[in-house]
Amino acid sequence: MIAVQNPREYTGEIAPELRTAEHEYTAVSQEISFSDAQHAIWADLFSGINQPFLREHLCDEFLTGLHLLQLDPQRIPSVAHLNAHIQPRTGWRIERTAVRYTHADDWYKKFAQRIFLITDYLRGREQMAFTPEPDMFHDIFGHLPYLALDFYARLEDKFAPAYLNATQAEREVIKRLAWYSTEFGLVMEDNRIKVFGAGLISGRSELSNTIMEFYRLDRDDVIDFRKDVYAQICSHFYTNETDVSRIFNGINLLHQQGEMSSQEQGWNVIRSCYEQLGITRTGYFGGEVLLAPFNIDYIAQIPKTVYAFNPVFFVFESFEKLDVLLDSYLKPIAQRRSI
């Protein structure tokens, strides 16, 4: 749990490590050695996620990219291996960084060069199921299979030109759009809700928690999976739009107060938030998470959740629709004259 010095200034961001240029990796120092214990953690993380009962809920694109990336289930890959399987396919390349969590500005400057950063930090055994801090397993297993695919590389290409040309307020929206799509997005495939976001895919607890919501929606007769599932998600969301807005405002307040600063605390305060708002935990609101259609106006209202589990996930109808929605916000910012 982090120590919050001033709750009014808390934004849910992980406090950055202070590193100088001399600590950073160079072109000739990208490859590093890992201990047997670290390789063992990688192997257990890999096998923990790569299980049939979890794989069936991952989107087809991730599974295709994972096959193309040819990761060793037993050993942490080298940067050379990753670049050999990514750069010829999409033009993106991988660089290692000593910074455990980058400032968004630094991240997007690298994105503009089609460089994806992977940290040299690997979670410990006490955080196998959930880590609040993106580590190399998240970076490599969660994100990089997609970077072997053209469609995902094109999605990533949209963010940096807009971010670097945006106002500060717009940058906050862009970070949230990336968070609730490439990090924690869900997508419809063959009338099933599938997991797309790298943050979900690389975190077993949050992945399992989200998958349980799919089954709960069926069990509680909220969604009839024989009919158009996305249309039903939209119907529930917009029918309850007033209460959804109240929940989003409540989540924002919790962030501002620094009350979502750990996995356990995040869950508990969300439950309390529903109770305080007088929202009954049944039907559409009966799960541990809330599924909502990918709506930029609403995504702009809800902050990133870093330390605690995400209380809301956004579902987009298809990758083609996501492409159009992202363009509707990002493209005008990227194309206007610099501010």
Backbone hydrogen bonds, N-H to C=O, Kabsch-Sander energy under -0.5 kcal/mol:
donor,donor_aa,acceptor,acceptor_aa,energy
2,I,261,S,-0.6
4,V,2,I,-0.6
5,Q,3,A,-0.8
9,E,6,N,-2.2
10,Y,7,P,-1.1
10,Y,256,Q,-0.7
19,R,17,E,-0.9
23,H,20,T,-1.9
24,E,20,T,-0.5
24,E,21,A,-1.1
29,S,26,T,-1.1
39,H,35,S,-2.3
40,A,36,D,-2.1
41,I,37,A,-1.9
42,W,38,Q,-2.5
43,A,39,H,-2.5
44,D,40,A,-2.1
45,L,41,I,-2.7
46,F,42,W,-2.9
47,S,43,A,-2.4
48,G,44,D,-1.9
49,I,45,L,-1.6
50,N,46,F,-2.5
51,Q,49,I,-2.2
54,L,51,Q,-1.5
55,R,51,Q,-3.6
56,E,52,P,-1.8
57,H,54,L,-1.9
58,L,55,R,-1.8
59,C,195,V,-2.6
62,F,59,C,-0.5
63,L,59,C,-1.6
64,T,60,D,-2.3
65,G,61,E,-2.5
66,L,62,F,-2.8
67,H,63,L,-1.7
68,L,64,T,-2.0
69,L,65,G,-2.3
70,Q,66,L,-1.1
71,L,66,L,-0.6
75,R,72,D,-0.7
82,L,78,S,-1.9
83,N,79,V,-2.7
84,A,80,A,-2.2
85,H,81,H,-1.3
86,I,82,L,-1.0
87,Q,83,N,-1.6
89,R,86,I,-1.1
90,T,86,I,-2.3
91,G,86,I,-0.6
91,G,87,Q,-1.8
93,R,114,R,-2.2
95,E,116,F,-2.0
97,T,118,I,-2.4
107,W,103,H,-2.2
108,Y,104,A,-2.8
109,K,105,D,-1.7
110,K,106,D,-1.6
111,F,107,W,-2.3
112,A,108,Y,-2.1
113,Q,109,K,-0.6
113,Q,110,K,-1.1
114,R,111,F,-2.2
115,I,110,K,-2.2
116,F,93,R,-2.7
117,L,115,I,-0.5
118,I,95,E,-2.4
120,D,97,T,-1.0
127,Q,124,G,-1.8
128,M,125,R,-1.0
136,M,121,Y,-3.0
139,D,135,D,-2.6
140,I,136,M,-2.9
141,F,137,F,-1.9
142,G,137,F,-1.0
142,G,138,H,-1.1
143,H,138,H,-1.1
143,H,139,D,-0.7
144,L,139,D,-1.2
144,L,140,I,-0.6
146,Y,143,H,-1.3
147,L,143,H,-1.0
148,A,144,L,-0.5
148,A,145,P,-0.9
149,L,146,Y,-2.6
153,A,149,L,-2.0
154,R,150,D,-2.3
155,L,151,F,-1.5
156,E,152,Y,-2.8
157,D,153,A,-1.9
158,K,154,R,-0.6
158,K,155,L,-1.3
159,F,155,L,-0.6
159,F,156,E,-0.9
160,A,156,E,-0.8
162,A,158,K,-0.9
163,Y,159,F,-2.9
164,L,160,A,-2.7
165,N,162,A,-1.0
166,A,163,Y,-1.3
171,R,167,T,-2.3
172,E,168,Q,-1.6
173,V,169,A,-1.4
174,I,170,E,-2.6
175,K,171,R,-2.4
176,R,172,E,-1.6
177,L,173,V,-2.5
178,A,174,I,-2.3
179,W,175,K,-2.2
180,Y,176,R,-2.6
181,S,178,A,-0.9
182,T,178,A,-0.6
183,E,178,A,-1.6
184,F,179,W,-1.9
185,G,181,S,-1.9
186,L,314,F,-2.1
187,V,194,K,-2.7
188,M,316,F,-1.8
189,E,192,R,-2.7
192,R,189,E,-1.2
194,K,187,V,-3.3
194,K,192,R,-0.6
195,V,57,H,-3.2
196,F,185,G,-2.0
197,G,185,G,-2.5
198,A,182,T,-2.7
199,G,183,E,-1.7
200,L,183,E,-1.3
201,I,197,G,-2.3
202,S,198,A,-2.0
203,G,200,L,-1.2
204,R,202,S,-0.5
205,S,129,A,-2.6
206,E,129,A,-0.5
207,L,203,G,-2.7
208,S,204,R,-2.8
209,N,205,S,-2.5
210,T,206,E,-2.0
211,I,207,L,-2.4
212,M,208,S,-2.3
213,E,209,N,-1.0
214,F,210,T,-1.2
215,Y,211,I,-1.5
216,R,212,M,-2.4
217,L,213,E,-2.4
218,D,214,F,-1.0
219,R,215,Y,-2.9
220,D,216,R,-3.0
221,D,218,D,-1.5
222,V,217,L,-2.3
223,I,217,L,-2.1
225,F,223,I,-0.8
227,K,224,D,-2.1
229,V,227,K,-0.7
232,Q,228,D,-1.4
233,I,229,V,-2.2
234,C,230,Y,-2.4
235,S,231,A,-2.2
236,H,232,Q,-2.6
237,F,233,I,-2.3
238,Y,234,C,-2.8
239,T,235,S,-2.2
240,N,236,H,-1.5
241,E,238,Y,-1.1
244,V,240,N,-2.6
245,S,241,E,-2.4
246,R,242,T,-1.7
247,I,243,D,-2.3
248,F,244,V,-2.7
249,N,245,S,-2.3
250,G,246,R,-2.1
251,I,247,I,-2.6
252,N,248,F,-2.3
253,L,249,N,-2.0
254,L,250,G,-2.1
255,H,251,I,-2.2
256,Q,252,N,-2.4
257,Q,253,L,-1.8
258,G,255,H,-1.6
259,E,254,L,-2.6
266,G,262,S,-2.7
267,W,263,Q,-1.5
268,N,264,E,-2.1
269,V,265,Q,-2.6
270,I,266,G,-1.5
271,R,267,W,-2.0
272,S,268,N,-2.2
273,C,269,V,-2.1
274,Y,270,I,-2.1
275,E,271,R,-1.9
276,Q,272,S,-2.8
277,L,273,C,-1.9
278,G,274,Y,-0.6
278,G,275,E,-1.0
279,I,274,Y,-2.4
280,T,278,G,-0.6
282,T,280,T,-2.1
285,F,282,T,-1.8
286,G,283,G,-1.9
290,L,311,P,-1.9
292,A,313,F,-2.6
294,F,315,V,-2.5
295,N,293,P,-0.9
299,I,295,N,-2.7
300,A,296,I,-2.2
301,Q,298,Y,-1.4
302,I,298,Y,-0.7
302,I,299,I,-0.9
306,V,304,K,-0.6
308,A,260,M,-0.5
313,F,290,L,-2.6
315,V,292,A,-3.2
316,F,186,L,-2.5
322,L,318,S,-2.2
323,D,319,F,-2.3
324,V,320,E,-1.8
325,L,321,K,-2.6
326,L,322,L,-2.8
327,D,323,D,-2.0
328,S,324,V,-1.9
329,Y,325,L,-0.9
329,Y,326,L,-0.8
330,L,326,L,-3.3
331,K,327,D,-1.4
333,I,329,Y,-0.7
334,A,330,L,-2.5
335,Q,331,K,-2.2
336,R,332,P,-1.1
